Every structure is written in C-alpha cells, then in structure tokens.
Amino acid sequence: MIQILKEDLWCLMLCSFRYSMGRMTYMPSAVRDMYKGYKKYLLPEQRLQIINEVKKELEICERCDTYLGMDFDYKAWKNFVEEELKAEQT
C-alpha cells in the first residue's frame, strides 16, 4: 500500500476527470469508479467542483448536439452528476 497526500489526491482526481471527459475508451468508467472509492477523502467544495465541471461539459454537449464520449458514456456522465448532486444534498 502506498500513501498519498490529500492535496495530491485532489489534483489527481481533478486531472483524471478532465482527461476522461469525452474519451471513447474505458477511462470514463474507470475514473467514475475511482471517484466513488476516494470521494470521502475530498472536501465538499472539491467534490462539487468535479461534479460542476462534468455538468458544464454536458451542457456544452447538449447545446452543440454532441455527446461526451460515446452515447453510453454521455448517459453515464449524466447519471453521475444526478447521483452525486443528490448525495451532496444529504
């Protein structure tokens, strides 16, 4: 097991999300799964930044009539935003 500073985890998570949005590979699902395991170590404002960045990208795609990755990725990103916003409110 390796240890990582919370500040480094935050940077890695944010960069991972930014990288994976729009990819047409396994990366979007891998990043979303990773987030579920590590979100407890992020500050509320950090979690909300990630959620809001995904939400913003989805809104851009909707205006441009495109997808964020493949069709199933787009749907998974939308579900991610809805689920995580709901979780943040509880």
MDTraj code that builds the backbone (N, CA, C; nanometers):
import mdtraj as md
import numpy as np

residues = "MET ILE GLN ILE LEU LYS GLU ASP LEU TRP CYS LEU MET LEU CYS SER PHE ARG TYR SER MET GLY ARG MET THR TYR MET PRO SER ALA VAL ARG ASP MET TYR LYS GLY TYR LYS LYS TYR LEU LEU PRO GLU GLN ARG LEU GLN ILE ILE ASN GLU VAL LYS LYS GLU LEU GLU ILE CYS GLU ARG CYS ASP THR TYR LEU GLY MET ASP PHE ASP TYR LYS ALA TRP LYS ASN PHE VAL GLU GLU GLU LEU LYS ALA GLU GLN THR".split()
xyz = np.array([
    [0.0846, -0.1182, 0.0000],
    [0.0000, 0.0000, 0.0000],
    [0.0889, 0.1242, 0.0000],
    [0.0513, 0.2225, -0.0810],
    [0.1242, 0.3481, -0.0806],
    [0.0366, 0.4552, -0.0178],
    [0.0992, 0.5565, 0.0339],
    [0.0255, 0.6681, 0.0922],
    [0.0323, 0.7864, -0.0028],
    [-0.0736, 0.8654, -0.0003],
    [-0.0783, 0.9835, -0.0847],
    [-0.1357, 1.0990, -0.0030],
    [-0.0814, 1.2161, -0.0231],
    [-0.1328, 1.3345, 0.0442],
    [-0.2707, 1.3691, -0.0124],
    [-0.3588, 1.4209, 0.0724],
    [-0.4926, 1.4578, 0.0265],
    [-0.4862, 1.5624, -0.0847],
    [-0.3894, 1.6542, -0.0753],
    [-0.3750, 1.7571, -0.1787],
    [-0.3390, 1.6932, -0.3132],
    [-0.2568, 1.5908, -0.3083],
    [-0.2181, 1.5212, -0.4308],
    [-0.3353, 1.4391, -0.4858],
    [-0.4120, 1.3785, -0.3969],
    [-0.5286, 1.3028, -0.4402],
    [-0.6250, 1.3951, -0.5133],
    [-0.6466, 1.5128, -0.4575],
    [-0.7365, 1.6101, -0.5195],
    [-0.6894, 1.6444, -0.6608],
    [-0.5635, 1.6724, -0.6757],
    [-0.5080, 1.7073, -0.8066],
    [-0.5238, 1.5905, -0.9049],
    [-0.4925, 1.4711, -0.8589],
    [-0.5044, 1.3533, -0.9450],
    [-0.6490, 1.3271, -0.9869],
    [-0.7416, 1.3436, -0.8937],
    [-0.8827, 1.3208, -0.9260],
    [-0.9331, 1.4240, -1.0262],
    [-0.9026, 1.5502, -1.0027],
    [-0.9493, 1.6559, -1.0923],
    [-0.8919, 1.6360, -1.2326],
    [-0.7637, 1.6094, -1.2401],
    [-0.6995, 1.5877, -1.3706],
    [-0.7549, 1.4630, -1.4400],
    [-0.7826, 1.3604, -1.3636],
    [-0.8389, 1.2377, -1.4206],
    [-0.9756, 1.2642, -1.4827],
    [-1.0575, 1.3410, -1.4131],
    [-1.1894, 1.3739, -1.4675],
    [-1.1759, 1.4569, -1.5936],
    [-1.0920, 1.5597, -1.5878],
    [-1.0754, 1.6458, -1.7047],
    [-1.0239, 1.5667, -1.8246],
    [-0.9334, 1.4751, -1.8001],
    [-0.8791, 1.3936, -1.9080],
    [-0.9849, 1.2991, -1.9661],
    [-1.0636, 1.2390, -1.8802],
    [-1.1531, 1.1322, -1.9247],
    [-1.2796, 1.1811, -1.9933],
    [-1.3197, 1.3057, -1.9677],
    [-1.4422, 1.3548, -2.0312],
    [-1.4227, 1.3619, -2.1824],
    [-1.5078, 1.2941, -2.2528],
    [-1.5015, 1.2931, -2.3979],
    [-1.4214, 1.1780, -2.4554],
    [-1.3532, 1.1028, -2.3718],
    [-1.2771, 0.9880, -2.4208],
    [-1.3726, 0.8771, -2.4622],
    [-1.3309, 0.8021, -2.5592],
    [-1.4110, 0.6896, -2.6074],
    [-1.3364, 0.5605, -2.5758],
    [-1.3047, 0.5440, -2.4477],
    [-1.2303, 0.4275, -2.4002],
    [-1.2913, 0.3830, -2.2678],
    [-1.2201, 0.2991, -2.1974],
    [-1.2638, 0.2540, -2.0651],
    [-1.2428, 0.3624, -1.9587],
    [-1.1678, 0.4671, -1.9904],
    [-1.1270, 0.5658, -1.8906],
    [-1.2437, 0.6346, -1.8198],
    [-1.3496, 0.6794, -1.8885],
    [-1.4581, 0.7443, -1.8147],
    [-1.5162, 0.6577, -1.7032],
    [-1.5398, 0.5313, -1.7301],
    [-1.5970, 0.4464, -1.6250],
    [-1.4944, 0.4179, -1.5158],
    [-1.3681, 0.4052, -1.5517],
    [-1.2638, 0.3821, -1.4514],
    [-1.2525, 0.5016, -1.3567],
    [-1.2608, 0.6220, -1.4109],
    [-1.2498, 0.7428, -1.3285],
    [-1.3718, 0.7577, -1.2383],
    [-1.4899, 0.7310, -1.2921],
    [-1.6102, 0.7402, -1.2080],
    [-1.6053, 0.6382, -1.0953],
    [-1.5588, 0.5181, -1.1248],
    [-1.5458, 0.4155, -1.0204],
    [-1.4424, 0.4568, -0.9161],
    [-1.3326, 0.5122, -0.9616],
    [-1.2280, 0.5567, -0.8696],
    [-1.2816, 0.6668, -0.7772],
    [-1.3601, 0.7565, -0.8337],
    [-1.4185, 0.8653, -0.7554],
    [-1.5037, 0.8107, -0.6409],
    [-1.5823, 0.7097, -0.6700],
    [-1.6690, 0.6522, -0.5669],
    [-1.5885, 0.5999, -0.4482],
    [-1.4713, 0.5471, -0.4755],
    [-1.3882, 0.4939, -0.3685],
    [-1.3115, 0.5985, -0.2903],
    [-1.2842, 0.7123, -0.3540],
    [-1.1984, 0.8119, -0.2899],
    [-1.2670, 0.9429, -0.2543],
    [-1.3928, 0.9586, -0.2914],
    [-1.4583, 1.0876, -0.2664],
    [-1.4662, 1.1237, -0.1187],
    [-1.4642, 1.0244, -0.0323],
    [-1.4705, 1.0518, 0.1115],
    [-1.3478, 1.1285, 0.1606],
    [-1.2405, 1.1270, 0.0835],
    [-1.1187, 1.1979, 0.1212],
    [-1.1118, 1.3389, 0.0634],
    [-1.2094, 1.3746, -0.0189],
    [-1.2125, 1.5074, -0.0789],
    [-1.3010, 1.5999, 0.0030],
    [-1.2694, 1.7271, -0.0003],
    [-1.3520, 1.8270, 0.0663],
    [-1.4811, 1.8464, -0.0128],
    [-1.5879, 1.8898, 0.0545],
    [-1.7151, 1.9106, -0.0167],
    [-1.7002, 2.0024, -0.1385],
    [-1.6231, 2.1097, -0.1254],
    [-1.6067, 2.2017, -0.2381],
    [-1.5276, 2.1379, -0.3534],
    [-1.4407, 2.0452, -0.3210],
    [-1.3670, 1.9737, -0.4250],
    [-1.4595, 1.8784, -0.5001],
    [-1.5425, 1.8084, -0.4257],
    [-1.6392, 1.7189, -0.4901],
    [-1.7340, 1.7984, -0.5797],
    [-1.7804, 1.9118, -0.5296],
    [-1.8723, 1.9937, -0.6086],
    [-1.8045, 2.0505, -0.7325],
    [-1.6776, 2.0824, -0.7242],
    [-1.6077, 2.1315, -0.8429],
    [-1.6043, 2.0246, -0.9519],
    [-1.5741, 1.9022, -0.9135],
    [-1.5722, 1.7930, -1.0104],
    [-1.7110, 1.7744, -1.0713],
    [-1.8123, 1.7681, -0.9881],
    [-1.9496, 1.7492, -1.0359],
    [-1.9890, 1.8629, -1.1301],
    [-1.9586, 1.9865, -1.0907],
    [-1.9959, 2.1016, -1.1727],
    [-1.9199, 2.1067, -1.3044],
    [-1.7955, 2.0620, -1.3051],
    [-1.7209, 2.0590, -1.4313],
    [-1.7806, 1.9572, -1.5275],
    [-1.8210, 1.8433, -1.4764],
    [-1.8859, 1.7429, -1.5619],
    [-2.0191, 1.7988, -1.6121],
    [-2.0937, 1.8604, -1.5225],
    [-2.2238, 1.9183, -1.5593],
    [-2.2063, 2.0239, -1.6686],
    [-2.1060, 2.1079, -1.6560],
    [-2.0801, 2.2122, -1.7553],
    [-2.0482, 2.1506, -1.8916],
    [-1.9665, 2.0470, -1.8934],
    [-1.9329, 1.9802, -2.0197],
    [-2.0562, 1.9170, -2.0832],
    [-2.1424, 1.8598, -2.0003],
    [-2.2668, 1.8027, -2.0522],
    [-2.3544, 1.9112, -2.1152],
    [-2.3625, 2.0266, -2.0505],
    [-2.4427, 2.1371, -2.1034],
    [-2.3875, 2.1858, -2.2367],
    [-2.2561, 2.1917, -2.2490],
    [-2.1936, 2.2311, -2.3762],
    [-2.2294, 2.1308, -2.4846],
    [-2.2214, 2.0034, -2.4517],
    [-2.2555, 1.8985, -2.5488],
    [-2.4009, 1.9093, -2.5925],
    [-2.4884, 1.9371, -2.4979],
    [-2.6305, 1.9475, -2.5315],
    [-2.6565, 2.0647, -2.6247],
    [-2.5877, 2.1767, -2.6022],
    [-2.6044, 2.2923, -2.6901],
    [-2.5503, 2.2648, -2.8304],
    [-2.4456, 2.1854, -2.8383],
    [-2.3809, 2.1554, -2.9669],
    [-2.4343, 2.0275, -3.0315],
    [-2.5302, 1.9638, -2.9650],
    [-2.5897, 1.8385, -3.0137],
    [-2.4837, 1.7299, -3.0367],
    [-2.3961, 1.7154, -2.9365],
    [-2.2928, 1.6115, -2.9415],
    [-2.2991, 1.5316, -2.8120],
    [-2.2128, 1.4310, -2.8032],
    [-2.2051, 1.3503, -2.6825],
    [-2.0730, 1.3742, -2.6121],
    [-2.0694, 1.3414, -2.4861],
    [-1.9466, 1.3458, -2.4076],
    [-1.8891, 1.2044, -2.4120],
    [-1.8153, 1.1746, -2.5182],
    [-1.7696, 1.0385, -2.5423],
    [-1.8718, 0.9660, -2.6278],
    [-1.8875, 0.8388, -2.6050],
    [-1.9878, 0.7600, -2.6759],
    [-2.1245, 0.7861, -2.6116],
    [-2.2296, 0.7418, -2.6770],
    [-2.3648, 0.7608, -2.6253],
    [-2.3786, 0.7072, -2.4831],
    [-2.3266, 0.5872, -2.4590],
    [-2.3382, 0.5291, -2.3246],
    [-2.2530, 0.6057, -2.2231],
    [-2.1419, 0.6650, -2.2667],
    [-2.0623, 0.7484, -2.1761],
    [-2.1407, 0.8725, -2.1361],
    [-2.2039, 0.9335, -2.2343],
    [-2.2838, 1.0529, -2.2101],
    [-2.3918, 1.0254, -2.1050],
    [-2.4608, 0.9142, -2.1220],
    [-2.5660, 0.8768, -2.0263],
    [-2.5063, 0.8498, -1.8880],
    [-2.3914, 0.7849, -1.8844],
    [-2.3265, 0.7561, -1.7562],
    [-2.2804, 0.8849, -1.6885],
    [-2.2296, 0.9814, -1.7664],
    [-2.1900, 1.1095, -1.7074],
    [-2.3114, 1.1812, -1.6495],
    [-2.4229, 1.1798, -1.7223],
    [-2.5455, 1.2432, -1.6717],
    [-2.5897, 1.1777, -1.5413],
    [-2.5867, 1.0450, -1.5367],
    [-2.6229, 0.9730, -1.4145],
    [-2.5274, 1.0079, -1.3008],
    [-2.3992, 1.0187, -1.3314],
    [-2.3000, 1.0553, -1.2309],
    [-2.3357, 1.1892, -1.1675],
    [-2.3641, 1.2879, -1.2502],
    [-2.3969, 1.4219, -1.1992],
    [-2.5218, 1.4164, -1.1124],
    [-2.6259, 1.3509, -1.1608],
    [-2.7509, 1.3436, -1.0849],
    [-2.7308, 1.2734, -0.9510],
    [-2.6630, 1.1596, -0.9527],
    [-2.6408, 1.0831, -0.8295],
    [-2.5533, 1.1581, -0.7302],
    [-2.4472, 1.2199, -0.7792],
    [-2.3542, 1.2870, -0.6883],
    [-2.4126, 1.4163, -0.6335],
    [-2.4895, 1.4892, -0.7138],
    [-2.5559, 1.6088, -0.6605],
    [-2.6547, 1.5700, -0.5507],
    [-2.7257, 1.4613, -0.5739],
    [-2.8203, 1.4120, -0.4722],
    [-2.7459, 1.3718, -0.3465],
    [-2.6338, 1.3027, -0.3619],
    [-2.5536, 1.2597, -0.2455],
    [-2.4996, 1.3789, -0.1678],
    [-2.4631, 1.4841, -0.2363],
    [-2.4101, 1.6032, -0.1703],
    [-2.5169, 1.6756, -0.0893],
    [-2.6417, 1.6588, -0.1275],
    [-2.7508, 1.7275, -0.0591],
    [-2.7957, 1.6540, 0.0671],
    [-2.7511, 1.5294, 0.0838],
    [-2.7913, 1.4534, 0.2030],
    [-2.6874, 1.4621, 0.3124],
])
top = md.Topology()
chain = top.add_chain()
for i, resn in enumerate(residues, 1):
    res = top.add_residue(resn, chain, resSeq=i)
    for name in ("N", "CA", "C"):
        top.add_atom(name, md.element.get_by_symbol(name[0]), res)
traj = md.Trajectory(xyz[None], top)
